Amino acid sequence: MWDRSDVDFIHSSDVPWLAVPDGEFGAASGGRKRLLSRDPGDGAETSVVRLVDRHRGVLAAEADVFVLSGAGTLDGNPVEVNDYVHLPAGSEVDLVAGVRGLVLYCGFWGPPVFGAGAGGERAKVTRTELLKWKPAEWSGDVKLDPGAMAKPLREDDRAFIYLAGMMPGWRSEAEESHPVYEESFKIHGDVLMGARGVMREGAYFFRSPDVFHGPLYSRGGTMSFIRSDKATTTEYRDPPAGGAWDELARRAYGD
């Protein structure tokens, strides 16, 4: 699952749509996907999947799904934009896309295939818009500027999954690293990721532990869907000469 090359970062709109192979989740009725990263050892992958019509089967591997656009039903119950869906391995899936189709951000914990037999597990849908934001806790003893918020979605011995939000104009002036794997997809907005530039809607990264990044700054506000192997803490350091947030932002947003 976590043994992947770092991707820091790409815009999913630059990744080509691929036909979903037969037997995979999303293959029915000509589904398409944008493959963002993959673990070559166990076949776990993260992709944006575009669906139409009906998709039925027993999912072989666990998956974390976030609805990016469209609407439909899952096991007869409605799913809509900003819903988070946890699918345990062995989930029996009956997913029907609405007339506008469905676009899903999918993080699979193994090959994204439909297995044989009957499923004994069921999906859990979290309507994230009904959850309240709470102050972010990833900074440890370092006090963050007001405006960095989080919505925890799942925490167990395998993963810590949450939405991270930042108010317009929020910034963190230091470089930072985390002792966890971190995978992030930009749902909307913008955030300066240090000298790497500005992440915008649809941007993605996969990062190994202890990789320094930042400073961070969001001009218009932002929200991201993030998966880590456990709840994170943060180490901070001063940026190098020429790496202050305002200098980087002036160049990055000017472009």
C-alpha positions in Angstrom: 0.0 0.0 0.0 2.6 2.6 1.0 5.6 1.3 -0.9 5.3 3.8 -3.8 7.6 6.3 -5.4 7.0 9.9 -4.2 4.8 12.0 -6.4 5.3 15.6 -5.3 3.1 16.8 -7.0 1.0 16.4 -10.2 -2.2 17.8 -11.5 -4.7 15.1 -12.3 -5.9 17.0 -15.3 -2.5 16.4 -16.9 -2.9 12.6 -16.5 -4.5 10.8 -19.4 -7.8 9.0 -19.1 -7.3 5.2 -19.5 -9.9 2.5 -20.2 -10.6 0.5 -17.0 -9.6 -3.1 -17.7 -12.2 -5.9 -17.6 -12.7 -7.2 -14.1 -11.7 -4.0 -12.3 -13.9 -1.7 -10.4 -15.4 0.8 -12.9 -15.0 -1.4 -16.0 -18.7 -1.6 -16.8 -20.0 0.6 -19.7 -16.6 2.0 -20.6 -15.4 3.4 -17.4 -12.3 5.6 -17.4 -9.6 6.3 -14.9 -6.6 8.6 -14.3 -3.9 6.6 -12.5 -2.1 8.8 -10.0 0.1 6.3 -8.2 0.6 2.6 -7.6 2.4 0.2 -5.2 4.2 -2.2 -7.5 4.4 -4.8 -4.8 0.8 -5.3 -3.7 -1.0 -3.6 -6.6 -2.6 -0.9 -4.4 -3.4 2.2 -6.5 -4.9 5.6 -6.3 -6.9 6.9 -9.2 -9.7 9.2 -10.3 -12.4 7.1 -11.8 -15.3 8.2 -14.1 -18.4 6.0 -14.1 -21.7 5.7 -15.9 -24.5 3.2 -15.6 -24.3 0.3 -13.0 -21.3 -1.4 -11.4 -21.9 -4.5 -9.3 -19.5 -7.0 -7.7 -17.5 -7.9 -4.6 -14.5 -5.7 -4.1 -11.4 -7.8 -3.4 -9.4 -5.0 -1.7 -10.3 -2.3 0.8 -11.0 1.2 -0.7 -11.4 4.8 0.4 -13.6 6.7 -2.0 -14.4 10.4 -2.2 -17.2 11.7 -4.5 -15.8 14.5 -6.6 -18.8 15.2 -9.0 -22.1 13.8 -10.0 -24.5 11.7 -7.9 -25.9 8.1 -7.8 -26.8 5.3 -5.4 -24.7 2.8 -3.5 -26.6 -0.3 -2.4 -29.8 1.7 -3.0 -28.8 4.7 -0.9 -27.9 8.1 -2.3 -24.3 9.2 -2.7 -23.4 12.7 -3.7 -20.5 15.3 -3.9 -18.2 15.4 -0.9 -19.4 12.0 0.5 -16.6 9.8 1.8 -17.2 6.0 1.4 -15.2 3.3 3.2 -15.4 0.0 1.4 -13.9 -2.9 3.5 -12.3 -5.8 1.5 -15.1 -8.2 0.6 -17.7 -5.4 0.2 -20.6 -6.3 -2.0 -21.0 -3.2 -4.2 -24.0 -2.1 -6.2 -23.1 1.4 -7.5 -25.4 3.2 -9.9 -24.3 6.4 -11.5 -26.9 9.1 -12.1 -27.6 10.8 -15.4 -24.6 13.0 -15.1 -22.3 10.1 -14.2 -20.0 9.9 -11.2 -16.4 11.0 -10.8 -14.7 9.4 -7.8 -11.3 9.7 -6.1 -10.4 6.1 -5.2 -7.7 4.9 -2.9 -7.5 1.1 -3.2 -5.5 -1.0 -0.7 -4.8 -3.7 -3.2 -5.6 -4.4 -6.9 -8.9 -2.7 -7.7 -10.7 -5.8 -8.9 -14.0 -7.5 -8.3 -13.6 -10.9 -6.8 -15.6 -14.0 -7.0 -18.3 -15.2 -4.6 -20.7 -13.3 -2.3 -19.6 -10.4 -0.2 -20.0 -10.2 3.5 -19.1 -6.6 4.1 -21.0 -3.3 3.4 -20.0 0.2 2.6 -20.0 3.0 5.2 -21.0 6.4 3.8 -20.0 9.6 5.6 -21.7 12.8 4.6 -18.8 15.1 5.2 -20.7 18.3 4.8 -22.7 17.4 7.9 -19.5 17.2 10.0 -18.2 20.2 11.9 -14.7 21.6 11.3 -12.3 21.4 14.3 -8.9 23.1 14.8 -6.1 21.1 13.2 -3.9 19.1 15.5 -1.0 18.1 13.3 1.4 20.8 14.6 1.9 19.3 18.0 3.1 21.9 20.5 3.6 24.5 17.8 0.7 26.9 17.6 -0.8 27.3 14.1 -2.2 30.6 12.9 -6.0 30.5 13.1 -7.7 29.1 10.1 -6.3 25.6 9.7 -9.1 23.1 10.3 -9.7 19.4 10.0 -12.6 16.9 9.7 -11.5 13.4 10.8 -13.1 10.7 8.8 -11.5 7.5 9.8 -8.8 6.4 12.3 -7.8 2.8 13.0 -4.7 0.7 13.1 -4.3 1.0 9.3 -5.0 4.6 8.5 -5.8 8.1 9.5 -8.0 9.8 7.0 -9.3 13.4 7.1 -10.3 16.6 5.3 -7.9 19.5 5.8 -9.2 23.0 5.2 -7.4 26.4 5.2 -9.0 29.8 5.2 -8.1 32.4 2.5 -4.8 34.0 3.4 -3.7 31.3 5.9 0.0 30.5 6.0 2.6 28.5 7.8 6.0 30.2 7.5 8.3 27.3 8.3 9.2 24.2 6.3 7.7 21.1 7.8 7.9 17.3 7.7 5.8 14.4 9.1 6.9 11.0 10.3 4.1 9.3 8.3 3.2 8.5 4.8 1.0 11.2 3.4 -1.3 11.2 0.3 -3.3 14.2 -0.6 -5.8 15.2 -3.3 -6.9 18.9 -3.7 -10.7 19.0 -3.7 -10.8 22.7 -4.3 -8.9 25.9 -3.8 -5.1 26.6 -3.8 -2.1 26.1 -1.6 1.5 27.1 -2.1 3.7 24.1 -1.5 7.0 25.9 -1.0 9.3 26.1 -4.0 7.4 23.3 -5.7 4.6 25.8 -6.6 0.9 26.1 -6.2 -1.4 23.1 -5.9 -4.8 23.7 -7.3 -8.1 21.7 -7.6 -7.3 18.2 -8.8 -3.6 18.3 -7.7 -2.2 15.1 -6.0 0.8 14.1 -4.1 2.1 10.9 -2.4 5.0 11.6 0.1 7.2 9.3 2.2 7.8 10.1 5.8 10.2 12.9 6.9 10.2 14.8 3.6 10.4 18.5 4.2 8.0 20.8 2.3 6.6 24.3 2.6 6.3 27.1 3.6 2.5 26.8 3.0 0.1 29.6 2.0 -3.4 29.6 0.5 -4.5 32.8 -1.3 -8.1 31.7 -1.8 -8.7 29.0 0.7 -8.4 25.2 0.2 -9.7 21.8 1.1 -7.9 18.5 0.7 -8.7 14.8 1.2 -5.7 13.2 3.0 -4.7 9.6 3.9 -1.9 8.8 6.2 -0.8 5.5 7.9 -1.4 7.1 11.3 -2.2 10.4 12.9 0.6 12.9 12.1 2.9 15.1 14.1 5.2 17.8 12.6 8.8 18.8 12.7 9.6 22.4 11.7 12.7 24.2 10.4 13.4 27.7 9.0 13.3 28.0 5.2 16.6 28.7 3.3 17.5 32.1 2.0 15.0 33.1 -0.7 12.5 30.6 0.5 10.2 32.8 2.6 6.5 32.3 2.0 5.9 35.8 0.6 8.8 35.6 -1.8 7.7 32.2 -3.1 4.0 33.3 -3.3 4.9 36.5 -5.3 6.6 34.4 -8.0 4.2 31.4 -7.9 0.9 33.3 -8.1 2.4 35.8 -10.5 2.9 32.9 -13.0 
